[in-house]
Amino acid sequence: MAVDATCQIVSNPVEWDAAALAQRAHLLQTWDWGALKQNFGWRVERVAWRDAANLYAGAQILYRALAPSLTIAYIPRGPFGAVETLAPFLTALVQHIRARGAFLLKLEPDWQRDDPRAQNLRAIRARPTAETIQPSATIQLDLTADLETILARMKAKWRYNIRLSEKKDVVVRVGDAAALPAFYELLRVTGARDHFAIHSLAYYRAAWELLAARDRARLFIAEYAQQPLAMIFGAAFADQALYLYGASGNAERNRMPNHALHWAAIQWAKTRGCTRYDLWGIPETAAEPGAAENLPTSLYQFKHGFGGATIHYTGAWDLVFNPVKYRLYQLARKIRQNKIGA
């Protein structure tokens, strides 16, 4: 590690993404993801631990003013960088964020549970919290094997359903920006049926425009008789592909369009050289041993059937700069059940 490294703001998107790619950072630490959040209420800084020649570590920081004089700083799936740089970088990063007037720094690193790097978070006096923004557990498929092996690792019913969708004349194709309104309409149906909130069409359009421009996104459409039954919005960065958003209608569900969609996304991810396919989150309780037996119709059960491994993240960590404001923030969350973003 260079002794001359210091904490600096990075303003060059090419340089930032090159460093993130080299360090196998998460998609949520890319320049374009920050640009997306900046369009929807966040202020963004990309801060690096660097010298004149090298960028050793980085953190994309999202700031949001929840109220006057009540600003939160948030690092989704970061920081990234070499292990030996984390201690000095985090120390300098804390000073930088404190100077920006935030009352709280929330971090959700792209590390698994019990990762020894978490000791660096404890060293800056950050503490684990149950108040997460990103999923605390997920399922990831290993894509290093050939497609036949990946298929064989799935549950028999899932393999059957993939073949069944083809027999029932489901066709999967790749969509473009013109398909986004149809995607949004299916997403509205899905949200109402499964009881979850969705973003605006403008949000998904912005995400598509930013990610697709750099060939980091695909919109897969499962159709029957030229009518869209389901769609998934997938993304990829470094060696990881991600299932970001999914939408399905209520018609023709017996044709198993969702199984066909994920199989198409898996093949796309493998073709572009990804080694992992992340199914983007499951409830932490569902990931515990034996939980699947009590959740026969859950989203977890659907994702689990593709044969991946359950990953538990290290979770969210809070570093409180102003305890009084932090208590007010926690009280407001309880009263309003207000989430700060995803």
Secondary structure, DSSP 4 states (H G I P E B T S, - for coil): --TT-EEEE---HHHHHHHHHHTT--GGGSHHHHHHHHTTT-EEEEEEEE-SS-EEEEEEEEEEEEETTEEEEEEET--EE-HHHHHHHHHHHHHHHHHTT-SEEEEE-S-BTT-TTHHHHHHTT-EEES--SS-SEEEEEE-SS-HHHHHHTS-HHHHHHHHHHHHTT-EEEEE-GGGHHHHHHHHHHHHHHHT-----HHHHHHHHHHHHTTT-EEEEEEEETTEEEEEEEEEEETTEEEEEEEEE-SSSGGG-HHHHHHHHHHHHHHHTT-SEEE---B-TTTTSTTGGGG-TTSHHHHHHTT--EEEEB--EEEEES-HHHHHHHHHHHHHH------
